[in-house]
Each structure stands twice: as C-alpha cells, then as structure tokens.
C-alpha cells in the first residue's frame, strides 16, 4: 500500500501481526509476577524465585521494546496524516526512512514473540551424530558442528564443547555442544532432525558423488538451580581413556567418564577435561539435561512425538538437504524454503530456515 509521500506506508502491527504479541496478556502476567516478588516470603523458595526473576526479565525484554516501537509507529502515522494534507518532500523522506527502520524492528519482535515455549529462553544443548558412511559421514558431522558454531558466534552466544569423539581419518563421530545465550533453545529447537549432504566426496579417489547423513538433536540446557534428583544407586559409571584422532590417547589415565541412568537407559559421556572428577561433573550435568527433557515430555504428553522426531539417520527421514553438486541448493523439506548460496549457510546463516520453521509452527496453532 502506497503512502502519500512515496512507496512505503507504515503498517499497523495490530492488523499485520494479529494477536501474536499479546502484549496485554504479557502485561497482566508481569504485574502478577512482580506482585509475587514483593511478598516477604518470595525468596524462601530460591529455585522458584530464580525462575520468576528470569520470567520477569524475559517479559520486560518483549514488552518494553514493543512499547517503544509503538510510540515510533504512532508518530509516523500522525506525520503521514499531516503529509496527506500538506505534502513536504523533506519531511516525507524522513518519515520514509523511519518506516524503513520500524518494519525490520517489528519483524525482529515478531520472531521473539514466536518463542513462547516454557523453555525457549534457555541455553541449548546440541547433540550431533554422524550417520552410516564412515569418513564421509563423519566429515559431514564436523561441517554441521562448524555451521552451528558459526551461527552462535554471529549472535554473540557462548559455545562450550561438552563432549566430542573424533573420526579415525577426518571429521567427528559425534559431539555435544552447549550454546549459551538468550533464547538459544527457542531458536535451535527448529534444527532437530536429520541433515542430508550430497557432494562429490573429497575422500573418493574416483571423485564420485556421495550422499551422507548426520542427526541433530536439541534439548534445553537446564539451570543449576533446577533440582533434578539422581540417586547414586541409579547411576552406572564407566571410565575409559580419552582418545583423539586415529585412536591416539590424549593421556595415559582413564579420565573419560560415561554415566548410564539405569532406570531410563539415558547415557551421557565426557572426555574433554583431563580430570576424571571434572568429566564426571560435566557428564552429570548433561544427564540432568536429558532427564529434565524426558520429564518435560511426560508432563506435556509429547513423549511419542519427540521419539518420532528422532528418525533413522538415512534416506527419507531428513528435514533438510544440502546439495553441493551438480548444483548448489539448501532445501528445507518442512517449510520448502530453498537457498542457493550454500556456502553462506555453511558459514552459519541458518536464520532464514529457523524463522520459516517458527512462522510455520505459529501458523499451525493460530485459529
């Protein structure tokens, strides 16, 4: 729709964005939580209090920027009405520049508003596993790991390698990363699934085209104050020597730790630290993350759905394909978004896929 001064015209969020912001509802929740924070007994429950404080911070992080933008929108609308009566080229150019800044800012807030899940604000734990195919698949898994590392760096997030098993010739057999930053899980949850690579393998002396697979599983990283009780008698601990590429031992002591939670069969391992004690602590943290996710799945009655999402790392189960030859294309099979600049994607620009997935998910639940 054209404005009175040019091709751009401000769009009212109340009509273009529907009820996705639900600012009134967020304000009511904020008032309720701030009232609870004022109670004398608020800090008696340290864990619950910390969760409330984080929720308040998250709500303010949505409400305050939205209200600031609404002020700018209202000013632009008033100026637009004035220009319709008394055209002014210089003022029109200023308003058009303002609109050009408001629209992408509103879109950013819209994406933030899509992250309304109970754990979306948390850090993320990413588990990457190479599929069948030996060196080629292991190299692909390392490329996936680099892609998400670059994505996190672009956003200023902190990256910690919790565990990694290197391939015998190249790449990795698997890795677990923790991405620390606001709404890291909310964004990265869109990346869970099987990722398929098609390229001429650099490891094939006959330069044949190969198809490889790697799986990505993302869960929220729980905070230390969330109490996940694990009884010592429910834990089986195995120790082994940490190893690097080619099976060479990083050290001569059995410092690597693998913990198995006997009741659930969940496993967590760490070999990144030189100390067995530190590796056990790291593995225990990873195991708590997995147990928290498992309990959350039960509470939300979505355990079957989560299990179904962890498909075989093979043909027909991929969420996205990355084709290097005979053409270049990254194709998301869920949203049908296609991007031809594959190198840009591999350098961490996966936001278009994340945004498309979140928008599609929001549209599916919107009446």
N, C-alpha and C positions, 0 to 999 in steps of 0.2 A: 504494500500500500504506500503510495507516494504522499509525502508531507507537502505543505505549502511552499517550502523553500527548496525542495530537492527530492532525490530518490528515496531518502531514508525517512522513516517516521517511527517514533517511539511506540513500542508495543506494550500494552498494559500486562503485567505478569498475571493479574487475576484472571485474564481471559486466555492468554497464550500458554500458561503453565498449569492451568487447572488448580486443583487443591493440593498439589504435591508438596508445597511448602508448609501448609498447615501451621502458619505462624501463631494463630490464635490458640491452637491446641498446645503448641510448644510453650507459649507464654504461661498458660494455665499450669502446665507441668512444672515450669521453672519456679513459679510463685509457690507451688506446693512444696517443692524440694527445698527452696530457700527458707520456708517456714520451718521445715523439719530441722534444718541446720541451726536455727535459732533456739531450739529446745535445749534445756540444761543437760539432758541425758544423751544428746546426739552422739558424743564421742565414746560413750560406753561400749558401743559395738564398733570397734576400729575398722573391721573389714567392711561392714555395711556403710559406715561413714565415708570411707575412701571411695566406694562406688558412687555414693550420692554426689560427692565433690566432683568426681570425674564427669558424671552425668550433667551437672550444672555447667561445668566448663564447656562441654560439648554443645549444650543447648544455647548458651550465650554465643558460642562460635558460629551458630547458624542465625540466630535472631538478630544480633547486633549488625552484622554486615548486611543482612536483608533490609533492615530498617534504614540504614544509611543509604543504600541504593534506592529505596523507595522515595527518600527525600529528593534525590537527584532526578528520579523519574518524574516526580510531581513538578519540579522546577522546569524540566524540559517540556512537559505538557503545557504548562502555563505560557512559556515562551513561544511554543508552537502556535497556540491560540492567538497570541499577540501578533505573530508574524503573518497569520492568515488575514488579519485586519490591516496591518501596516507592514508590508514587506520591507526587510532590511537585509541586504546581501551579506554584510559583515556579521551581523548577529545570527543570520541563518547558517553561515559557515561554522560559527562557534557551536550552535546547537547540534548541527550535524556531527561535529567531532565528538560532542558529549554523548550523543546516541551511539556512535561507533565504539565508545568505551563502555557504555552501560550494557549493551547487548551481550558481549562475551562475559562480563562480570556476572550477569544474571544466569548465564548458562553454567558458569562455574558453581554458583549457588545451587542451581537445579541439580547438578551432579552430586553435590554434597547432600542435598535433601533426599536423594535416592538411597543414601546409606543410612537406613533407619533400623537395621537389624540390631539385635541386642549385643552383638559382639563386633559390629562393624568398626567401632572406634579403636579396637585393639591392634596390637602388633600382630604380625603374621608369621607363621612357621610354614615353610615350603619344603616339601619332600619331592625330590626329583629322582626318577629311576630310569635307567636305560632299559629298553626292550630287548628282545632277542635280536641277534645280529652281530654280536661280538664288537670288534673295534669300531665299526661304522656307527653302531647304535650308541656306544659309549662316547664317541666324539660328539654325536648329536646331543647327548645329555649335557655335556660340558658347554656346548653352544647355548642351550636353553638356560643353563645356570648363569652364563655370562649375560644373556639378554635381560634376565630379571635383576641381576646385579646392576647393570647399566640403568635400568628403569628406576631402581631405588636411588641410585646416585643422582639422577635427574631431579628427583623430588626432594633431595636432601635428607633421605632416610639413612639410618644406620644399618649396616649389614654385618651379621655375625655368622660364621660358618660353625654350626653345631656338630656336624659330622660329615665326613666325606671319604668315599672309597674310590681310589684312583684305578683307572683301567690298566691292563697289563702292558699295552702298547701306546695307547693315547686315550684322552678323554677321562670320563669317570663312570663307574658302575652306578653310583648313586651319591646323593648329598642331601643334607638337611640344612636349610638356611633360616635364620630369624631376621625378618625385616622389621626394624623398629621405627615407627613414625605414626602420626595421627591418621587414622582410618586406613592403615596399611592392609588390614584384613578385609575391610569393606571393599577395597578396590581389587585386591588379588584373588578374592574368592571366585572371581569370574574366570580365573585361569586354570582351575582344577579340571583335569581331563587328560586325554591322550593327544600328543602333538606329533604330527607326521612330517617327515622330511623326504623330499625327492631331489636327488642331485647325482652328478657323476662323482663317484667316490674317489677321493684322493688316495685311498688305500687299495684301489683295484688297479693292478698293472695293465689291465686291458681297457681301462677308462670306461667301464660300463656304468649305466645308471642304476642306482640303488634306492630302495625305499627303507627308511628306518623309523623307529618309534621311540618316544620317551613319554613317561607319565609324569604328571604334575599333580600333587595333592596339597591343598592349602587348608590349614586349620588355624583358629585364633590362638595366639600365644597368651596364656593366662598370666595374670599378675601374681606376684609372690603372695599378696595378701589374701588371695582366694584360697580357701582351705580345701585342698584335695587330700584326704587321708589315705595313706597307703600303709598297710600293715607289713612289717618286715617279713612275717611268715608267708606273705603272698608274693614275695619277690624272689626270683632266682637270678643270681648274679654270676656271669661268666667273665673271666678275664683272659685276654689274649694280647699278643704283641701287635702294636700298631705297625702298619706297613705302608710303604709308599709305592710309587710306580715300579712295575716289574717285580713286585713282591719283596723289595729290599726293606729290611727292618729299619724303622726310624730310630728305635732304641732297642736295647737288649733286655729290657724288663717288660713284664706283662702289665702294661699301664692301661691298655684299652679295656673298656667295660661294656658289657651287653647286659641289660636288665630285661627280664621277662616277667610280666604281671600274670601270674598263674591263673587267676580267676577269669581273665578276659583274653589271655593269649597275646596281649599287646607287647611289642618289643621296642626298645629304644637303645641305641648304642652311641658311644662317643669315643673317639681316639685322637681328638685334636690337641688335648693337653698332655704334657709329659708326666703329670702326676695322676696316679690311679684314683686318688681321692677326688681330684677336680673333675676327672672324667665321669666318676660316679655321680657327682653333684649335677653335672651337665645332663647326663642320661636321665637322672631322676626328674629334672625339670621338663625334659622332653616327654617323659612318660606321663607326667601330670597333665601336660597339654593334651595328650591323646585321651587320657581318662576324662578330662573335662569335656572334650568334644563328644566323647561317647555318651556321657551322661546328658549333655545338652540334646543330643539326638533322641535319646529316650524321652526326655521331657517334651520335646516338640513333636513326638510321634513321627519322626522322619528318618529313622534308622534305615529302613528299607530303601528309601530314596538315596541316602548317602552311599549305601553299599552299591546300589545300581550305578552310581556315578563313577565308581572305581572299576572301570571296564578293563577287559583284557587289553594289553598293550599290543594291538595288532590291527589288521585291516578292518574297516567298517566301524571302528569304535572311536575314531579320532574326533576331537572338537575343532581342530584347525590343521590345515596343510600348508607347508612351506615348500614351494617348488622353485628350485634354482635352475633346472634345465628340464625341458628345452626352452622354457620361457621363465620369467620371474613373476611370482604371484604368491601372496599370503592370503588364504581363503578361510574365513571362519564359517564353519558349516552350521552353526547355530543361528547366527544373525545374517548370514550371506554377505557380510562385508568383505570386500576384496581390496587389497592394496598391492600395487605393483612394485613399489620401492622396498624390496625385501631387505636390503642392507640397512635401511633406516629402522626397520622393525627389529632386526637382529641387534642393532645398537641401542635397543631399549625403548623405542617408540611404540609401545603396545597400548597406549591410552585410547586410541580410536576403537580398538576391539573391546576394551573394558567398558567404555562409555556406551557402545552399541549394545553390549550384553545387559548393562544395568537398565538402560532405557527399555529394552525388550521385556526384561523381568518386571519393571514397573507397569508397563502397558498390560501385561498379562493379569495383574492383580487389580488394576483400576477398573471399577464398574463402568 
